[in-house]
Structure formats: structure tokens, C-alpha cells
Amino acid sequence: MTRASDEHASPGKRAAVAVAITAVLCLVAVLLLGPDAYLWLKAVHVMAVISWMAGMLYLPRLFVYHSEAVPGSELSETLKVMERRLLRIIVNPAMIAAWVLGLWLGWQGGLFGTGWFHAKLALVLTLSGVHGYYSAAVRRFAEDRNTASTRHWRIWNEVPAALMAGIVILVVVKPF
């Protein structure tokens, strides 16, 4: 796919390709590593989650700056590029890898029947919804249609951190 066609590929098509690539790589890891695949894929899952969270914490910070910039200004145009690249190159692929690997790890580990896993899944679904909200915001900023205030984005900057805290507590403590 050329760079120009990649820019115009639908988000659904890009996501489907990313999911397929992640699934194939997981299958290759399982076939090559056998029983050791679980720990290796768990390590990759943690790296994907860290990357996803880094982007989820940084995007709304960019939105704060962007909401203060004059539409069409050099700063606004630079922030558009930064937001788009962060979302497409880091955040979206990391989220897809975190989901694919997380579901596989949960299935392999027999975790689907545990209460803490259901609660974690609910928080991850909520984080995915926030991801979708941020993706829509990137599109609005790209079209100079943002109507949300700087204060709005400062508040939304805290949401991923709160969700992350809950997810980590559930994973580490397993309270129920």
C-alpha cells in the first residue's frame, strides 16, 4: 500500500489488517515457542499496554495545546500531524495488540470465569471507548471543528490514568 493510499484507507480496513497481522504473529509465536509462548506473549502484551497508555495520556495533552492554538496557524497544523501520527502509528496498533494478546492470554490462562477479569474487561472496554472518543477528536481537530474547551481536555487527560489505576489494581491484587 502506498503512503497516499494508506492515508485514505478506512479506519476499519486498517484495524482489520492490524488485527490479522497481530493474530498471525501470535500464531507463529505459539508454533515456534510452544509452551514458552505464553510468557513471551504476556511480555509483548505488557509492552503493547504501556504503548497504548502512553498515547492515551499524551493525546489529550496535545488536545489542550491544540484547543489554545489559532486554527490554520503553524502550531495548529503541526499539532494535527503529531496527533494523527501518534494515533495511527502508536496508539491504534498498540490497542489492537493489547486486545488480541489480552484475550488470548485470558483464554489460555482460564481467566474468563473470574470476577476480577470481568471487572478488568469492563474497564478496558471503557478505555477503548475513550480511545474512540480521542480518535473522533483527532478528526475534529484535523478539520478545525473542535468546540471543546481547554478545561474539557484537561479533565479528559485524567480519565485514562484513572482507568489504568483500576486495571492495574485488578490485575495485581485480584480482589475477587
Number of C-alpha atoms within 10 A of each C-alpha: 7 6 8 8 9 12 11 9 12 11 13 9 11 16 15 13 13 17 18 14 13 19 17 12 13 21 13 13 16 16 11 11 13 10 10 11 17 19 12 14 19 16 13 17 22 15 15 23 22 16 19 23 21 17 22 27 17 15 25 25 17 17 27 20 15 23 20 12 15 12 17 12 10 11 14 20 17 12 20 22 13 14 24 18 12 17 21 16 10 17 25 23 21 24 25 22 24 24 21 17 24 20 15 18 18 14 12 11 10 10 14 15 10 12 14 20 18 14 17 20 18 13 20 20 13 15 22 17 12 17 22 13 11 19 18 12 20 25 15 14 21 19 12 17 12 16 11 12 12 17 11 14 19 15 11 19 20 14 16 23 16 12 17 17 11 15 20 12 13 20 13 9 9 14 9 9
